[in-house]
Amino acid sequence: MSVQIAFTTIYLFISAILLIYFASYLIQKKNHHTSGLFLLFSFSTIIYLFGYAMELNAHSSQEAIFWDKFEYIGIPFIFVLWIFFILQYMNKYNQLEKQSKYFLLIPPFATLFLRYTNRFHHLFYTDQTFVQTSISGVLVIEYGPFYYLQSVYNVILFIYITKVLISGIKESDHERKKSYKIIMLITSVSMLGYIFNLFFSKQTGLDFVALVMTVSIFLFALPFSRRKNLDSQEEGHVPQMLEMVRQVAYRKSLESALLFSLQKGVVGSESTFFKDSVQYLSQALDMDYVSLYRIEDDKACTPLAAINNGIFTDQIFQFDLHLNKSCFETNKPALFYRRNVQKVYPNNKLLKDLNAESIVHISLCNPGEKPSAVLTFISKKPKANVKMIKMTADIIGNRITAEIARMKNEKIIQESEEKYRFLVTKMNQGLAVFDCILENGLYTYIFYDVNPAFEELTYMKKNQLIGKNLYDVFPYIYQNGKEYLEESSIELYSRHLEMYIEKYDIYIDILCYYPKPDKVAVIVSDITERKKREAEIIYASNHDAVTKLYNRAYFESVKQTLNVPENLPLSVVIGDVNGLKLTNDIFGHDEGDRLLIQTAKILRSHSKEDDIVARIGGDEFAILLKNTDQDQGKLFCENIYEDLNGYDQGNPSGSINPNISLGYDTIYSENESIEAAILNAEANMYRQKLYNKKKNLNELMSNIKSIMFEKTCETPEHIERLTRLSKKLGSALQLSKEELLSLELVTIFHDIGKMKVKNDILSKVEPLTNMERTELQKYPEAGYRIALATPDLLPVADYILCIHERWDGTGYPNHLSGEDIPLISRIFSIVNSYEAMTQDRPYRKALSREKALEEIKNNKGTCFDPCITDVFLQLQHTAYVAAQ
């Protein structure tokens, strides 16, 4: 290494060390607002100088190129950061808009990017050559177009900052003029380096910017060292008299604050006190603006008082609790000087109107508690004595926080009183408070207060109750609740009592408790509706919904409890309603329910009041007869049979008569099983049912036939004519006895399905609509289902289904044709058609015998079986000839 290179390297390193020292000093002075930008400027410059020093000492082209790239981490940003530093130093940095700052930073970042990607585009330099001289190796660069553009950018920045500095020199005082001139000189010297690079760098291979910049740094060191010495002298040699004056001022101020606090803290309304506080603080601390805020539980701030230049104002400084979070977490003042006021509060009108130079926020709190208030001090002076403000505010703040706590507690008490007053006056329950008086071992309860709901509940006004004895006003309470109240008074714990008041026909619930030893509070609730609902639920859970008798669940739960001596002998009766399923199938469940209800009424009418009558299944009933022996049980069943036999006299027309089979058994001892008695009674019932099966079925069929005739408006004469014609035709066709019997059943019950058709369709005189005709044509299927459910009609169910099928397959419901239609149905179809044509109908007159036979002949092979039609016509001709 040559002496020249060594000297230059040391020269560059000393410059870098000086920059590090300057930056460290500014960081140590925490209140200096330029330290941040100067630190960035120093960092960029040090990278540049260090990289250039290493480039000078490179021994190969690769090494030189590497350190040249390293330099460009700092080079592009040096000049723009220097400009920002100068603007900050002159308090003009915040005047630059954010977009302008970003715009100024675009070229440096573009330079960095293009330098590192130059091998792809060669915009920054076109060639690099490492030339070995007698002194050292030099990297010679052929600059590209963007290098010159960046130089133009730096020149524009130089012109701009020169203009700003000249303006600052003209407007500033003597001391600032000196500073601005030195800064302009430093900037100009650095700019000379750029000019030398443009003209001499290619020939010499030297970077004049780096060499000249060290001169600028030494120029910067001269005023900087002088400033540091002055600062140290000021810090180390404060005159003793000045310190004594300061201490006296502190003491006087604090004594004044303490005296104000003792005089003002308790007397007067809080609004007056808060105004007096901000007025005192404004005068004592010489502040232009003072405001006081209360911190709410939700962290919001509520203004309490504010003073602006000695006048109370509603112009409130918009305090942001979150912006000054540290002030409340550390309980330390939050201080903003002029250089930060506009930055933190850029759009605050009050600060602009005041030309604020400093702001201090101080939180107020009791020891160990969260802040409850905050004081804001604003001054036009650039410096604020924070220590004096803090001590004075703390003394006054003790009384302020006490007043705020008192206000808060009063508000809580007021809200609590209002809440409970609202609850008491608006509650649906009656509330009465009594004086509890104990004399000679007897308790007396005197009305002390009642709420509106209690007046409404008792139909008595408050003035009629206050001072009266509870037992005198409500004697029934003495009869039913005296023991309850006195036990509660002795034991002093809350108790419930439910009571029925016959006078008002209501149920009430009474809750008694003791707010004080000599006071009794009673909450009275009207529970009548609840009791009714409970009774309905209990009734529904124990009773059958249809018959209103007890249900199986109740019967099962009570049957074991009845086998006790006072109920013996105990008879058990089991009953099963005959034909209930058939009734449901033919007439519907409404008719079945009516049958059950009628049966239940008969059973209930023959039972004693305390007997248990229950429906234990779909068609099963059970009766437990207390104090009833076997003979009486037998008589009970006979009376029911007798009642059922005469029941049809009062039964509505068109309805099934109730019919039931009964069985009974009796137990005489507690040792006998009631379950066994039930099984015996059930067995007896089934024997009775089997014995009377034919009789019951005949009665039911007779009943069904009567109802059917009534429903379809058919007459016995009509059925008789149909039966006579059917038998003749069947005999002529040589049917067997079983087939003739089936033909007779079909003739009688062919219209049984019409019981499922609406009356207005059956009796309609006008032509049926398509919908009505479709509904009517469903009756053969209904008749088929009824026949399947009826033992006597089961064999002819298929015949009933096919009575309207046609020989050609155009009939209904299954469109059968030819011999697929049962023979019985084909025979009945001809007989029924002839009978229908020769009888009057609601919608037409009867046809003559000749016309009816002609119609049947015309439909031979379409509607009717041709063979059966010929036989029928021959029978009619023979009968006619015989009649003649």
Steps between C-alpha positions, in 0.01 A plus 500: 500500500641844407525791743240697302245217520564449872461873568173515300361191679578647846349828385175326402481293821550810718206661319287196567597499871408868528157430355447218750596738782264775380209257469566355848499845656169594337339173617622572855321837485152347489322829453682575173257446220757456222673194644294247302563644154867573578543139610369375163720750316807391700426132440477548121818712492701254712404214264609712207836607652580151628422344162714754315791447739482125437476557123824702508672205665363239256751272321274366227215611278251266674590644840474857375165438335366340820592803714364733234163325527524519878542881481170529318309376806567848641589735210148553352347606835771734635392819329123460553548413869724807538221710349245350744739568791540867400118542466448344841768723650321803353157373626374471143500122468132468602406752230590240239200290405527128545471443123793738439721310742418172327569659161846622610588147609408337166828594309731364777319166505500494117876565502560214741288265288663598168853474645442143615325396177734691264633183332155448347446850356829709533301813579715601797843432349605348171841363598730444800877465467748420779822692424816426703698822561826551681311593812212250495230337290228743380150406378425717196127523415335602176177665627162429343200736448340441841816609682468841338127511581583436863756779490236735361268390787772587757556840335126574522503406868804726555325793334184439710684481833716801415183700439356383832822586689523847342137563604582380853808727520289803406223426754698369802683660792879534522569161659290308250650691207841364596371144515324527165815647334717212626244248378489667158882491486505128589238426233689702238827320573331162456345618175851585367581131536221411256628758248860368526375144446329597177817648349804336667392162638547314170859626458612453863278208611435686832159566667515874582164490683646272766816709532318833516229371736761445772579872475128570555500278808799690648322830429192363682721407799603861573162647602393167648794487747439861597132422570595196709744708715234762562252230601745343743585836652134579547435163658800516733494864612141598577519805721410428862273803519293376202453162672392674825248712309366189331461317830320797659268519198423131532423531870280807458310337215447176690387686814251692289373177337463331839310798644264501197444126538412528869259787442321374190486122508174448689287811479275584208371306203742292302461714187609811692791317658626369167482847345686649798765230463577566132494877565750466784729272300490735202605798715750322726685326215460781243327276247294627207256210506410242768231232473382223733347169388342213690596149381193279480489125555489439125824702458316795347582852623232744616601872520435662839644851459730701271652849507655684206707815573317559828147444361295186555422340167301226337775461237630165620834350399412162345705276724588152366547250782650234272748745345640576847476144634842508668395804704241285677691175520813656660330800668766727348434828318461484122693794354489634144710794381439712194679268266267210597176689565412530132615147435286343774202737459524613134139619458417638846338841458546600866876446481523706182296782656729498809823471296587225745869430559463240778239264642512306829255226600495387864283215628347519847439199722500380856792273603456146370200591281450561131495865381162665545575838338748678274621860488615654173726809502566694177746787470632732229845471657732245344610363840285379790615444858365147522630443852313802639184407303512142627545592868227767492260277309554211742401718800189640329436158349446342843192716550389455136513118522316516835223710342476266199482197731225670703305581183538144379383353830202735514409404145524129585280547809248706302486247218465217750214677679326576171547143379355344815220758519412414142511129574278536805241724331490315169528141621196276444530349847351670799755622755415590859739600778396456865627617836559177693408555867555234767298547822443235766622227265252598228588648162305790352547614140414866427487623138796731431484536118348328195553528124229559234484131408411410862215755492370349176529148637314573824250757360610738779677835484827578671342746745258228607788271597782708647508470879244215507553155648541233232269254680227765543503586127530143374358255757552200271876563522469450876317173445727357230835681522556600864722202577700552180567871576594441864739215417666725243525783754666274756745333260553811277521317169297523182208265449228432240132439568224431245145585602150504350290806586136408459382860533680603179509154339874518446811304591794700635865424567652677803878549535605637836849647566663740748687806365550618861450327835187707577361501147324227303460518124241285327483446124155380392454344155170411337553137392138427405581448132794281587286288730236468228764391249642253751151360561443473126832320454428261787149436368632439146768263629243296697198509270409371156458783248190345334289359784630722786533182709822407673768371260713187520795680665280613788333161525839325523624743765190478721391137476755370752409767753134391513567152639455616860244388766280810472437428128435125530329317351634650177346402166676537166295538180663483156302606191562489125288706259352281225542609136717807569746422221221435253332824603828691442548335161144563379400828663836655589673569829261776600220242517735262683581773754130569548449130570779505761357812666151347522643180647706703754190692610310175561789351701544818702125526569497156666813561711537663839680834538818346642514206256777501241369490142775502237553450129806274489520432125345585164170322573568375855370636828577406861297578812618456859193481728576565865307308769330292231469120536458250215120514496505877487760485222272265304206733556714795381564322166133397458385860557736620229374233253143600577585865446665419166199301377274802535757749381393505135184682596689817583784451252516748208390363166779387270736400783621170646359386834762441772563135583750357746610161634577491875685268734554533876681352801518586871772493767412479870845506663814707487691182426318453170667647192318776318695404185353150518151648544552715188611195298196301619265786415661532157459124437133520601455795266644307202272199577202735504619661174539158330163378626317804361714541188231395250232698678718812526603475135139458384397801706788701356421396141136585551603836639736560205229403248253746654756778490594414142137517386458834670823637350433383141124575506433139397182323616449139614265461200783590265726239660218247492446554123873473436522181705203341317639582154851384600374165634298434181794580273741304722273195500459524122882501475503191728709663781581296811348577840825672616505714184132590544573600864796715385278659232243582768767664725628705206143604420443617859841667569608612152462867601684470835788705361266798449512560872843658431356738235378848592123541532486801270638286213259214563197727517596743222221555239718684244757315287820421689821684422807307389650530847177382666468210255859395577423513871184289457684238297725426796219339699555140370853514639368635830242219506779249428703620801196491727416148385856386574461629854162330549510122561156438339586702188859384456405225245323752273755787525632438144144490358412832662818654352405396142129590481576792263748324271383472130529208259709712258743620772378859521362468853657588835695479723742244342378499136451123497342342191327178392520203730769672714200661668363265771175321396307631802598858409392450134160363609442781749606763245206407265244470782612828662491689168146373420378591850662845481344577158150396605502711822481875549825682586549858631641601164251312261172312469480118472507332156233257386571125515529480121745792474708364785524155334583667166782696670641180654481326161681789334783476755541124455870427446607851610370551852362152567603137455323389173402156633363631830319776306325243278391297804373815675304615193349152455394498870336838460320390182376178666382693806320749276324228303399323819367824640291557187 
